[in-house]
Amino acid sequence: MNRKSIDYAKDPALRTSLAALRRAAKRARRVAANTGTQLVVARNGKFVRVAPGAGRSPKA
């Protein structure tokens, strides 16, 4: 596996993919909170259901 930072990828779409994933996760948390649904996240290699806002400090 390549240990170089994704910031040095040749493909510009790949370089911006991490930011896009973070935006998508933020939106998913917001939608889950608005609809009262649980999120499915990976923790320690296992998938778990969590309530929106649980276990995460609020950020802007």
Secondary structure by P-SEA (a helix, b strand, c coil): cccccccccccccccaaaaaaaaaaaaaaaaaaaabbbbbbbcccbbbbbcccccccccc
